[in-house]
């Protein structure tokens, strides 16, 4: 299903929603001008709900709550239709967040009871596409030195400079005009780090510099995997973080031209001291949690909302059904039936996130009508 069609369906009238198929028991969908985004589904009927650790998801939800409490109540979180009405402003989350404070950390039974008491689940129509991202680790230096010559620019101080294309930046348009967060060894490392949105720079003295999103140049985003498939360099079923990176590094004469097909350039800033087990802050402004933070299209689904993801592990082929919290967005994520799971840092995270391109079903959790703020 095309994304535009899916976006239309998710918040369509009740008659259109009746056409959506669901493989598990459904309750009757709401009707009227505020029709819900898909059929209502009992949380206990979600695939893998009884096997998932909702206490881990609740811990991530509580982190979001702390940030939401600092925002003005009318702060926009995104979403459209009923999703925006029930969950699209920071103040709407106060009742559920207050209740979450009373749940003992790590108590699985209490966590499940919390979600079933406070939320309704809605199946997002259409087959979802589930991808993954992580924090890559690359050798680098805070200062330019032999072997470390590729800059990672922070956002330029002059707004006009931020609109440059990737080609112009590669040609040196920001040299001595924008702060440099770090230098890495290879243009491909810099490019792949930008695609992931954050990363860890392994400094020569053994320290780790955490870097993260500092804005982007406003140019169109083009998936490089698609470019390589069109070139015949990769097969459609062989596109992953690993294969893209390997091809670019093994074809240095063509790499720049290929990377410049994606004119979007992501600026990076130093993040300061962060716990090693925490991810960089996402679009909501809170540290991401491996396996429990997810990025979506904010125009379709609101930040802060829980999202249950039913998909498969690309490495083992086993079911991967888990509750995550929407805490981030991504430039290549469009439509309500797309989700990008954050998997953390390190080799294991790279293996699964780099290969993650799975079909799945998404269920958006919204506060129940009587519970909405």
C-alpha positions in Angstrom: 0.0 0.0 0.0 1.4 3.4 -0.9 2.1 5.6 2.0 -0.2 8.4 0.9 -3.1 5.9 0.6 -2.2 4.5 4.1 -2.2 8.0 5.5 -5.6 8.6 4.1 -7.0 5.4 5.5 -5.7 5.8 9.0 -7.9 8.7 9.8 -10.7 8.1 7.3 -14.4 7.8 8.0 -15.8 4.7 9.7 -17.0 3.2 6.4 -13.5 3.2 5.1 -12.1 1.8 8.3 -14.5 -1.1 8.0 -12.5 -2.3 5.0 -9.3 -2.8 7.0 -8.5 -6.4 7.7 -7.3 -7.6 11.1 -5.9 -11.0 12.0 -6.9 -10.8 15.7 -10.2 -10.1 17.5 -11.4 -6.5 17.2 -13.8 -4.3 19.0 -16.1 -2.1 17.0 -14.3 1.0 15.7 -15.5 4.5 16.7 -17.5 6.5 14.2 -18.2 10.1 13.4 -16.0 13.0 12.6 -13.4 11.9 15.2 -13.1 8.3 13.9 -10.1 6.5 15.4 -7.0 5.6 13.5 -8.1 2.0 12.7 -10.0 -0.7 14.5 -9.8 -0.8 18.3 -8.0 -3.9 19.4 -7.8 -5.2 23.0 -4.2 -4.9 24.3 -4.3 -8.4 25.7 -5.1 -9.7 22.1 -2.0 -8.0 20.6 0.4 -10.6 19.2 3.1 -11.2 21.8 1.5 -9.0 24.4 1.7 -11.7 27.0 5.4 -12.4 26.3 6.6 -8.8 26.1 8.1 -6.9 29.0 5.8 -3.9 29.4 7.7 -2.8 32.5 10.7 -1.9 30.2 8.3 0.1 28.0 6.8 1.8 31.0 10.3 2.9 32.1 10.8 4.6 28.7 7.3 6.1 29.0 8.2 7.6 32.4 11.3 9.2 30.9 9.0 10.9 28.3 6.7 12.1 31.0 9.4 14.0 32.7 10.1 15.9 29.5 6.4 16.5 28.8 5.9 17.9 32.3 8.4 20.6 31.4 6.6 21.7 28.3 3.8 24.2 28.1 0.5 22.2 28.0 -0.3 23.3 24.5 3.0 22.2 23.1 2.3 20.4 19.8 3.5 16.8 19.6 2.2 16.0 16.2 -0.3 13.5 14.9 -3.5 14.1 13.1 -7.2 13.3 13.5 -8.1 11.5 16.8 -4.4 10.8 17.5 -3.8 14.6 17.6 -6.9 15.2 19.6 -6.1 12.7 22.3 -2.3 12.8 22.3 -1.1 15.7 20.3 -0.4 18.2 23.1 1.9 17.9 26.1 -0.9 18.7 28.6 -3.0 15.8 27.4 -0.5 13.3 28.9 -0.6 14.6 32.4 -3.3 12.2 33.8 -1.6 9.1 32.4 1.8 10.4 33.4 0.6 11.0 37.0 -0.7 7.5 37.1 2.6 6.1 35.8 4.4 7.5 38.8 2.6 5.1 41.1 3.6 2.0 39.2 6.5 0.3 40.9 9.5 0.2 38.6 10.1 -3.3 37.2 6.7 -4.6 38.2 5.5 -6.4 35.1 2.0 -7.2 36.3 1.5 -3.6 37.4 2.9 -2.2 34.2 0.5 -4.4 32.1 -2.4 -3.2 34.3 -1.3 0.4 33.8 -1.4 0.2 30.0 -4.6 -1.8 29.8 -6.3 0.7 32.2 -5.2 3.9 30.5 -4.9 3.1 26.8 -6.8 1.8 23.8 -4.9 0.2 20.9 -5.7 1.0 17.3 -4.4 -1.1 14.4 -2.8 1.1 11.8 -4.2 -0.1 8.4 -1.9 -1.6 5.8 1.3 -3.6 6.0 3.9 -1.6 8.0 7.5 -1.3 7.2 9.8 -1.6 10.2 13.4 -0.5 10.1 16.1 0.1 12.7 18.8 2.5 13.6 21.6 2.6 16.1 24.6 4.6 17.3 27.6 3.7 15.1 31.2 3.9 16.5 33.9 5.4 14.4 37.5 6.4 15.1 38.0 10.2 15.1 39.6 13.3 16.7 38.4 16.6 18.0 41.1 18.3 16.0 42.3 17.8 12.5 45.4 15.7 12.3 47.0 13.0 10.0 44.4 10.3 9.3 41.5 12.5 10.6 40.6 14.9 7.9 36.9 14.5 7.2 34.9 17.1 9.2 31.6 16.6 11.0 30.1 20.1 11.0 27.8 21.5 13.6 25.0 23.8 12.5 26.4 26.9 10.9 25.9 30.2 12.8 24.5 31.9 9.7 21.1 30.5 8.6 21.9 30.9 4.9 24.8 28.5 5.2 22.6 25.8 6.5 20.7 25.6 3.2 23.7 24.5 1.3 23.6 21.2 -0.6 25.7 18.2 0.3 27.7 18.8 -2.9 28.5 22.4 -1.9 29.5 21.3 1.6 31.7 18.6 0.1 33.3 21.2 -2.1 34.3 23.2 1.0 31.5 25.8 1.3 31.6 25.5 5.1 35.4 25.5 5.6 36.2 28.0 8.4 32.5 29.1 8.3 31.0 26.5 10.6 32.2 24.8 13.8 33.6 21.3 13.5 32.4 18.8 16.1 35.0 16.2 15.1 37.1 14.8 12.3 36.7 11.2 11.1 38.9 9.1 8.8 36.6 8.4 6.0 33.8 10.3 4.1 31.7 7.1 4.2 31.9 7.0 8.0 30.7 10.7 8.2 27.9 9.9 5.8 26.7 6.8 7.6 26.8 8.6 10.9 24.6 11.3 9.5 22.1 8.7 8.3 21.9 7.2 11.8 21.5 10.7 13.4 23.9 10.1 16.3 27.1 8.2 17.1 30.2 7.7 19.2 33.6 9.0 18.1 36.4 6.9 19.5 39.2 9.4 20.3 42.9 8.6 20.1 43.3 8.9 23.9 40.6 6.2 24.4 37.8 8.6 25.4 34.4 8.5 23.6 32.9 11.7 22.2 29.1 11.4 21.9 27.6 13.3 19.0 24.1 13.9 17.9 21.6 15.7 15.6 22.1 19.4 15.4 19.7 20.2 12.5 19.9 19.6 8.8 20.3 21.6 5.6 16.7 21.4 4.4 17.5 19.6 1.2 15.6 16.5 0.0 16.4 13.1 1.5 17.2 10.3 -1.0 17.8 6.7 0.3 21.2 5.7 -1.0 20.1 2.0 -0.9 17.5 2.8 -3.6 20.2 4.6 -5.7 22.5 1.5 -5.5 19.7 -0.8 -6.5 18.9 1.4 -9.5 22.6 1.3 -10.5 22.5 -2.5 -10.3 25.2 -2.3 -7.5 23.0 -4.1 -5.0 20.0 -6.3 -5.2 16.7 -5.1 -3.6 16.8 -7.9 -1.0 20.5 -7.2 -0.2 20.2 -3.6 1.0 21.4 -3.0 4.5 23.6 -0.6 6.5 26.4 -3.1 6.1 26.1 -3.6 2.4 25.7 0.1 1.6 28.8 1.0 3.7 30.9 -1.9 2.2 30.0 -0.9 -1.3 30.8 2.8 -0.8 34.2 2.0 0.8 35.1 -0.5 -1.9 34.3 2.0 -4.7 36.0 5.2 -3.5 36.0 6.6 -7.0 32.2 6.5 -7.2 31.3 6.9 -3.5 31.1 10.7 -3.4 28.9 10.9 -6.5 26.6 8.3 -5.0 26.4 9.9 -1.6 25.7 13.2 -3.1 22.5 11.8 -4.6 21.3 12.3 -1.1 21.6 16.1 -0.8 20.4 16.2 2.8 23.3 16.9 5.2 22.9 16.4 8.9 24.8 18.6 11.3 26.3 17.1 14.4 26.9 18.6 17.9 28.8 17.2 20.9 26.4 15.8 23.5 28.5 16.1 26.5 28.7 13.4 29.2 26.0 10.7 28.8 25.7 7.3 30.5 27.1 4.6 28.2 23.8 2.7 28.4 21.7 5.6 27.2 21.1 6.6 23.7 21.4 10.2 22.4 18.4 12.4 22.9 15.7 12.0 20.2 13.2 14.5 18.8 11.3 14.6 22.1 14.5 15.6 23.9 14.9 12.5 26.0 17.6 9.8 25.9 16.6 6.9 23.7 16.3 3.4 25.1 17.4 0.4 23.1 14.4 -1.6 21.9 11.9 0.7 23.6 12.3 4.0 21.6 10.9 4.3 18.1 11.0 7.0 15.5 8.0 7.8 13.3 6.6 10.4 11.0 5.4 13.1 13.5 2.9 14.5 11.0 1.0 11.2 11.3 1.7 9.9 14.9 2.4 12.0 18.0 5.6 12.0 20.0 5.1 10.5 23.4 2.6 7.9 22.4 3.2 4.2 23.0 3.4 2.1 19.8 3.1 -1.7 19.8 5.2 -3.2 17.0 4.5 -6.8 15.7 7.3 -7.8 13.3 10.2 -10.3 13.0 13.8 -10.3 13.8 15.9 -10.0 10.6 18.7 -12.1 12.0 16.9 -15.0 13.7 13.5 -14.8 11.8 11.7 -15.1 15.2 8.8 -12.9 16.2 9.7 -9.5 17.5 6.6 -8.1 19.2 7.2 -5.3 21.6 5.9 -2.1 23.0 7.9 1.0 22.4 7.5 4.7 23.0 7.5 7.3 20.2 10.5 9.5 21.1 12.1 10.4 17.8 11.5 11.3 14.1 13.5 10.5 11.0 14.0 12.2 7.6 13.3 9.1 5.7 10.2 8.1 7.6 6.9 9.0 5.9 3.4 7.9 6.6 1.7 6.3 9.6 2.7 2.7 8.7 6.5 3.3 9.2 8.5 2.8 12.3 12.2 2.9 13.0 13.3 1.1 16.1 16.3 2.3 18.1 18.6 -0.6 19.0 21.4 1.1 21.0 25.1 0.9 20.2 27.7 -1.7 19.6 28.2 -4.7 17.3 24.9 -6.4 18.2 22.9 -3.3 17.7 24.6 -2.7 14.3 23.9 -6.2 13.2 20.2 -6.1 13.8 19.5 -2.4 13.1 21.6 -2.6 9.9 19.6 -5.5 8.6 16.1 -4.4 9.8 13.7 -3.9 6.9 10.8 -6.1 7.9 7.1 -6.2 7.3 4.9 -5.8 10.3 1.8 -4.4 11.9 1.7 -1.3 14.1 -0.8 -0.5 16.9 -1.0 3.0 18.2 -1.9 3.3 21.9 -4.0 6.4 22.7 -5.4 7.4 26.1 -8.9 6.2 26.6 -11.6 8.8 26.1 -12.4 9.1 29.9 -8.7 9.2 30.7 -7.7 11.9 28.2 -6.5 15.1 29.7 
